[in-house]
């Protein structure tokens, strides 16, 4: 059913309509991200959990599912609170320290039984998922906190359970969770264990002193998820004794707060939190993609440098030097454009090379002078090789290698400038090409690059050794 049909069949308030539009916008945006990840198999390696997270967020939007996660220290009754909301024993509870070792999830069906005695409200969402987490003070707390952060990142509403005056550990954890920017309720649980006066005093101290900077009074609720009451039991000898038994949970205030939040902003919460999560994951995926592409680009650039250097070194004719060098530069630009997924024609690569060459100024001018000067000498030595019986090849190489290295530095600079241009989406940015080129040239270590090129050329050509062996 499309939005027009829904508008014709449902009486939606302006808030409802806005929430629905937010949800649809989030669905479209997330689908755009998922459909255009543009990741190679290599780029996907190690990112499968994040990509899977995006898929789960898509399913969450489509089903309009709200996730409510509960946090707190061991023994505060987190699992009991969730069981009380569900109206049945689903989450494991017990006296053993740290019963909840991993996160657990359970669908919360808002039936008349689970809502009683709270009147039904139009909470406007189709699914609610409750998530139990390990205690924040567990052994191997770093791992537990990592789990808590991951859950808090995906959840739409956070419950933080305490069982008395808040401790420093709890305050620190509460502060960290607050930074997630999600709606939160502080649940003062086990109030049945305190006399009325003490209970109220603790509540007011928490409200007015402990969490005043983190939460509003409206975000603090009291509960007794699994209250114990004393019941008189007559012994066989006729005497009476007190026996503790479980009573009905006192959870109505918490239920009402949750339902009010879902009724007021359920769909908007799902849309907003899903997009925040997707934005973080997408940023991570893009960063990973660009890191891998930069590594691949650097390999392509260096291969282009060596290819151009060898072509220049082995070619004795000056004009062919210049032509072959330019062709290799163009081929390098085209290869890099494919790597970054940007369509570019050969003419476009030539125009980009011309713009880069003009902006580079000094390096290309030096290369041109070196080519004209060294190429003339190299040509003479190369052409006289047959006459000298190959003896002129040694001085030929002593000229050809430096000339090739100079050309290689130029190719390296052109590759780095092209990489920066393509990584920015085929844009020079606000500063323009000259500023980009200048910044890259300032960071180049020409001496190091020259020496590396020369060494690799000697290793690859290896003519000198073959001549000496004769």
N, C-alpha and C positions, 0 to 999 in steps of 0.2 A: 504494500500500500504506500503510495507516495504522499508527500506532505500535503498536497491539495486535497486528496481524499480524506486525510486525517482531519484537516481543518473543517471539512464539510460534515464530518461525522462526530467530531469531538469538540466540546466546549472547553477551549484552552484559555487560560488567562495569559496576559502578556508575559509574565514570568515563565510560565510553562512553555510558551512559544519560543522565548529566548533560549531557554535551556535546551529545547529540541534543536534549535538552530546551532547552538554551540556543539551539541553532540554530532550533528551531521557534518559540521565544519571539521571537527576533529577526525571523523572517519575519513573524510576526503583527504585531509593532510597526511594522515598516517598511511593511507593506501598509496599516496604518491611517494612517500618515503620507501615503503616496502617494495613497490613496483620498480623503483629506480635506484636500487642499491648499487648497481653497476660494479660488482665485485668479481674479480677473477678467482678461480679456485685457490690460488696462493693467498690472495687477500682475505679469503674467508677463513683460512686456517686459524684456529684459536678464538674466532669470533662467533662460533656456532651458538653458545648460550645467549649472547646479546641479540643475534638475529632471531633466535627462538623467542626471546623476550618480546621483540617487536610483533611477532606473529600472535603471541598470547595477548598482547595489548589490543591487537586488531579484533580478536575474538571477544575480548572483554567489552570493547565498544559496541560490537554488533549485538551482544546479548544484554547490554546495559547492566553489567554486573558491577556491584560495589564491593570492595574488599575492606574489611574491618580487621585490623591487626592489634593484638594485645601484647603489651610489654610490662616488665616489672621484675623485681628481684625474686629469687626462689622463696617459696613459702608465703607469698602474698595472696595467693588464691587466683592466679590468672586463669588457669584451666577451669576452676570452679565458677568464675564469672561467666565464661563462655557456655558452660553447661547450663547455668541458670538461665541464660538468654535463650538457649535452645529448648529448654524444658525437658532435657534428658541427659543421661550420663554418656557423653561421647568422647570428650577429651579426658585423658588419663590424669587422675589425681592420686595423691598418696603422701605418706609421711616421709618417704625417702627423699633425700636432698637431690633436687634436680631431676624430677621424674620426666619432664619434657626436655628431651635431648636434641630434637630437631623440630623444624616447623611442621605444624599439622593444620589441615584445612577441613572445613565442613560447611556445607550449605545451610543457611538459616531460612527455613520456610516460615513465613509470617502467617501462621494459622491462628484461628480464634483462640486455640488452647495456649499457643506460645505468647500471644499478646495479652491474654487475660491477666489482670482486670483492666488493662488499658484499652480504651476505645480504639477501634480501627481508624487509621488515617490513610490518606492517599499518598503513599510514599513514592509512587511514580517510577519505580525501577522494578525490573523483572527478577533479578537475582541478588542475593546477599551472601557473601562468603566470609566466614569467620576464620581468622588465622591465629593459632597459638604459637608462641616463640619460646626459645629457651630462656632461662633466667639470666639477667644481665650481669649477675655476680658469679656465674658458674665458673668451674675450672676450665682453663683454656678460654678465658674471657674474650681474648682478641678475636677468635673465630666466632664466638657467640655474637659479639658486637657487629662483626662483619655481616652475619646473617640478619641481624636486626636492621642494619642500615639498608641492606638490599630489600628486605620486606617493607620497610618504611618508605622506600623510594617508590614502590609499586602500589602500596595501599592508599585508600581514599580517606579513611578515618582511623585515627590512632587512639587506643585506650591505654592509659598508663595506670597500673594498679599498685596501690600502696596499702598498708595495713596499720597505719599509725602515723606518728610524726615522721616527716620525710627525712631521709638520711642524706649525707653528702653524695654518696654513690648514686642514689636515686635522683638527686637534684642535677648532677652532672649528666646523667643519661637523659633526663627529661629535657635539659637544655639542648643536647645534641639532636634529639628527635624534633624539638621545636624548630630547629633550623631547616628541617625538611619542608616547612611551610604548609603542612597538612592540618586540617581540623583535628583537634585533640580534646579528649575528655580525661580528666584525672579522677580515678575511681578510688575513693577512700573505702576499702573493703574491710570486712570483719568488724563492723561497728557493734555487732552483738556482744563482742568481748569487752566492751567498755560500758560503764554506767553512763546514763544519759548526760550528766553534767560533764564528765571527762570527755565523752565523745564530742560534745559541742565545743568544748575548749580546744581540743586538738584540731577540729575542723576550722575553727576561727583562726588559730595560729597558722595553719597551713595557708588559709585563704589570705590573711592580712599580712603575713610576714614571709613565709617560706617561698611561695610561688607568685607573689604579687607582680613581679616583673615578667612572668612568663604566661600566666593564665588569668582570665577574668573569673570572677565568682560564678558566672553562669556556666563555666567549663569544669566545675568541680561538683561531683555528685557523691553521695554516700550509699553504701550497699552492704548487704550481708548475703553473699552468694551461697554460703553453706552454713547457716547458723546452727549453733548447738543450744539446746534448751535442757534444763534439768527436769527430770521426771521422777516422781516419787515411786519407788519400787518396794513392795513389802517382802521382806525376807521370810524364809520358812519358820523362823522363830518368832515371827510376828512384828519384828522391828522394821522401821522404814529406812531406806537409803536413797540417795540421789543418784540417778543414772542419766548421763548425757545422751541425748538423741537428736537426730537431724530434724530440723523444722523446715517449713516452706521458705524458699529464698526471698529476701527483701531486695528485689531488683527492679521494681517498677519505675523508680526515678531514672535509672540508667536507660531502661528501654525507651521511656518517653523522650529523653534527650536525643537518643540515637534516631528515633523515628522523626522527631522534629527536624533534625539536620537533613535527613534523607528526603523528607517531604519538602523542605525549603530549597535545597540545593543539590539533590541527589544526582541528577543528570549532569549538571554543570560540574560537579566534583569529578565525576567519571571522565568527562571531556578534558577538564583542565589537568588533572593528575596524569592522565594517559599521555597528553601532549608534552608535559614536563618530562616524564620518563622517556618518551620517544625522542625528545630533543637531546637529552643527555646521551642516549645510546647512539643516536645518529651522529652526534659530534664525535663520539669515540670511533665509530665506524669510518667516518670521513678522515679522521686523523690517522687511523691505521692504514687506510687506503693510500693517503698521500705519502706516508712514510715509505710504504713498499714501492710506490711508483717513483719516489725520489731515488731509492736505491737502484731500481731498474734503470731510471733515467741516467744516473751517474755511470752505470756500466755501459749503456748505449753511447754516452758522450765519450767515455774513454776509448771505446772501440773505434768510434769515429776519429778521435785524435790520432790513434796509432795507424789507422787506415790511411788518413790524409798524410801523415808523416812519412809512411812507407812509400806512398805514391809520389810524393815530392822528392824523396831521397833517391828513388830508383829511376826517376825520369830526367834525362839530361837536357830536355828542350824547355826553354823558359816559358813560352806561350802555353805549352801543354801543361806545365806546372800550374799556372794560374787558372786555366780552365778546369783541370781535374780537381784542384783544391776547392773551387766554387761549387762544382757538382757534388763533391762529398759533403760540403756544408749544407747544401739544399737537401740532400738525402738524409742527413742527420736531423734537420728540422722536421721533415716529413715523418721520420720514424718516431720522433718524440711526440708529435701531434697525435699519432695513432695510440701511443702509450697512454696519453692523457685523455683519450676519447674525444678529441676535437678534430672535426673534419677540416682538411686543408688541401687545396690543390697545389700542383707544382708551381703555378704562377703565384699563388699566395705565399708559398715558401720563399720564392725568389724575392718578392716584395718585402717580406719580413726580414730576410737576410740583408737586403739593401738598407732597410731602416736601422737594423742593428749595427751594420758596418759604419753608417754615417754617425751614429751615436757613439761608437767605440773610438772613432777618431785616431788617437795615438797608436793603438796597437795595430790597426789595419794599415796605417801609413808606414809604420816601422816594418811590418811584414812586406809591404809592397817594395820598399827600398831594399830590404834584405833579399827579396826574390830577384829583383832586377840585378843587384850587385853579385850575389852569390850564384844566381842561375847562369850568368855569363861565364864566370870562372868554372862552374861545374860542367857547363856544356863543353867548354874547351877541353877540360880534362877527360870527360866522357868520350868525346869524339876522337881524342888522340890515343885512347886505350888500345885499339888494334895496332897502331904504329909502334907503341912502346911495349908491346907484348904483355899488356895488362898491368905494367908497373904503375901507370898513372891512376889506377883504381884506388890505391891507398890514399893518395892526396885527394882523390875525388870524394871518397867517403868522408874525409876530414872536413870537407866543405859541405857535402850533402847533408850530413847528420845535423849540424847546427842550423842549416836552412830549414830542414824538416822539423826540427824542434820548435823554431820560431813559428812556423805554420801551425804546428800542433797546439801551441799556446793560444793562438788566435782561434782555432777550432774549439778548444776547451772553453774559452770565454764566450764564444757564440753559443755553444751548447748550454752553458749555465744561464745565460740571458734568456735563451729560448725556453728553458725549463721554468724559470721564474714567471715568464709571460704566460705560458700554458697553465701552470699551476694556479694562476690567478684567474683562470677562466678565459684565456686569450684576451687579457686586458693588461694595460700598463698601470692601472690604478690612477689615483689622483695626481701623482707626481710626474707621470709621463715617462717615455722611454729613456730619455737622457739620465734621469735620476736613478732609474732601475739599473741601467748599464754602469753608471758611475759607482753605485754602491757595490755591485758585483766585482768590478775591476779593482776596487780598493781592498777587497778581501782576498784577491788572488795572490798566491805566493808564486810569482813567475819563476824564480830561481829553482824552487823545488819541483815545479811542473816540468821545466826545461830538463833538469837532470834526470827526472823519471823517464821522460820521453826518450832522451838519448840512450839511457841504459836499456830500455825495452827495444829500441831500434837495433842496437848492437846485438842484443840477444836474438832477435828475430832474423835479422839479415845475415849476421854471422859470416860475412864475406871475408873479413879480415883474416879469420882463422884459416879459412880454406885457401887463401892466397899464400899465407905463411907456410902451409903444409906442402906447397909445390916445390 
